[in-house]
Amino acid sequence: MILTITLNPSMDYNYLVSSLNLDQVNRVENPHTSIGGKGINAGRVIAQSGEGVVLTGILGGPVGKMILDTLIAEDRYQLEFLSVEGNSRNAITIMHDGNTHT
């Protein structure tokens, strides 16, 4: 069993626009939501290799609940997260003009 610790997990929102135009409406193509955090990402790779993994760290607020619910639904890990009052973070990435990140 391998233990991973993610002190700052996130809900990652990735948006693709063909080009980013200031002062105009920019339409999103294929929005994608995923869970991020180095320990969680490492734990996913460990689980895919067939090893047992315990994911732990700090989760809080509605975002933390969404992260936890998603990990529970994946049903691949033992989960031992600490719950706090503050909200876990969101990370927003806008991909534009040939995969440029903003």
Secondary structure by P-SEA (a helix, b strand, c coil): cbbbbbccccbbbbbbbccccccbbbbbcbbbbbbbcaaaaaaaaaaaabbbbbbbbbbbcaaaaaaaaaaaaacccccccccccbbbbbbbbbbccccccc
